[in-house]
Amino acid sequence: MTVMDAALREALKALRLSGMLETLDAHLAQAHGGELGHLDFLQVLCQDEITRRETVAFQRR
């Protein structure tokens, strides 16, 4: 884990973006491997957070 990875993890925790945090390792590996560009990386992280929030809201209902 790099310093930037650690800083990103702390920022996600502070912002309470646990959906992103849960899948960060997998998506970082994809990005480092060249499978995801910058915008793709951000998009999949955002989608993970949206999915987690929708799931939690559905479970509450």
C-alpha positions in Angstrom: 0.0 0.0 0.0 1.3 3.4 -0.9 1.1 6.6 1.0 -1.5 7.8 -1.5 -3.6 4.6 -1.1 -3.5 5.1 2.7 -4.6 8.7 2.3 -7.4 7.7 0.0 -8.6 5.1 2.5 -8.6 7.7 5.3 -10.5 10.2 3.1 -13.1 7.6 2.3 -13.5 6.8 6.0 -13.9 10.4 6.9 -16.5 10.9 4.2 -18.3 7.8 5.3 -18.0 6.2 1.8 -17.8 2.6 2.9 -19.1 1.2 -0.4 -16.1 2.7 -2.1 -13.8 1.5 0.7 -15.0 -2.1 0.6 -14.0 -2.5 -3.1 -11.0 -0.2 -3.2 -8.4 -2.9 -3.3 -9.9 -4.7 -6.2 -10.3 -1.5 -8.3 -6.8 -0.3 -7.4 -5.4 -3.6 -8.7 -7.4 -3.1 -11.9 -6.2 0.5 -12.2 -2.5 -0.5 -11.6 -2.9 -3.3 -14.1 -4.0 -0.8 -16.8 -7.6 -2.2 -16.9 -9.1 1.1 -15.6 -8.4 4.6 -16.6 -8.8 7.5 -14.2 -12.4 8.3 -15.1 -13.3 4.6 -15.2 -11.8 4.1 -11.7 -13.8 7.0 -10.3 -17.0 5.8 -12.0 -16.8 2.2 -10.6 -16.0 3.5 -7.1 -19.0 5.9 -7.3 -21.2 3.1 -8.6 -20.1 0.8 -5.7 -21.2 3.5 -3.2 -24.5 4.1 -4.9 -25.2 0.3 -4.9 -24.3 0.0 -1.2 -26.6 2.9 -0.3 -29.5 1.6 -2.4 -29.1 -1.9 -0.8 -29.0 -0.4 2.7 -32.1 1.7 2.0 -33.9 -1.3 0.6 -33.1 -3.4 3.6 -34.4 -0.7 5.9 -37.7 -0.6 4.1 
